[in-house]
């Protein structure tokens, strides 16, 4: 694997933690959602991490900021997908406490990264 700067970023490591938490959570969803909300949540989680990595490799501040903003948009998608999952009773609020804390922490970190760029 490449030894790139994004791997030293705390925000990137937290995004990987979120991916794992969401994969474990979505294993409990109904099989009928395999190509629905499960796929959407997982793709948004992966997008968060990918855009942090790609943004950190960009040369200009505007490019970096744009990718970090896309990462933050993906977190908003995940939040909405979890709200939908709660509404449809695929999950309950106690199951997602750690995920909720991680998303809020990551959202703040990405926002800080955007503001510093």
Secondary structure in CASP SS format (residue, H / E / C, confidence):
PFRMAT SS
TARGET T0000
AUTHOR 0000-0000-0000
METHOD secondary structure of the structure
MODEL  1
X C 1.00
X C 1.00
X C 1.00
X C 1.00
X H 1.00
X H 1.00
X H 1.00
X H 1.00
X C 1.00
X H 1.00
X H 1.00
X H 1.00
X H 1.00
X H 1.00
X H 1.00
X H 1.00
X H 1.00
X H 1.00
X H 1.00
X H 1.00
X H 1.00
X H 1.00
X H 1.00
X H 1.00
X H 1.00
X H 1.00
X C 1.00
X C 1.00
X C 1.00
X C 1.00
X H 1.00
X H 1.00
X H 1.00
X C 1.00
X C 1.00
X C 1.00
X H 1.00
X H 1.00
X H 1.00
X H 1.00
X H 1.00
X H 1.00
X H 1.00
X H 1.00
X H 1.00
X H 1.00
X H 1.00
X H 1.00
X H 1.00
X H 1.00
X H 1.00
X H 1.00
X H 1.00
X H 1.00
X H 1.00
X H 1.00
X H 1.00
X C 1.00
X C 1.00
X C 1.00
X H 1.00
X H 1.00
X H 1.00
X H 1.00
X H 1.00
X H 1.00
X H 1.00
X H 1.00
X H 1.00
X H 1.00
X H 1.00
X H 1.00
X H 1.00
X H 1.00
X H 1.00
X H 1.00
X H 1.00
X H 1.00
X H 1.00
X H 1.00
X H 1.00
X H 1.00
X H 1.00
X H 1.00
X H 1.00
X H 1.00
X H 1.00
X C 1.00
X C 1.00
X C 1.00
X C 1.00
X C 1.00
X H 1.00
X H 1.00
X H 1.00
X H 1.00
X H 1.00
X H 1.00
X H 1.00
X H 1.00
X H 1.00
X H 1.00
X H 1.00
X H 1.00
X H 1.00
X H 1.00
X H 1.00
X H 1.00
X H 1.00
X H 1.00
X H 1.00
X H 1.00
X H 1.00
X H 1.00
X H 1.00
X H 1.00
X C 1.00
END
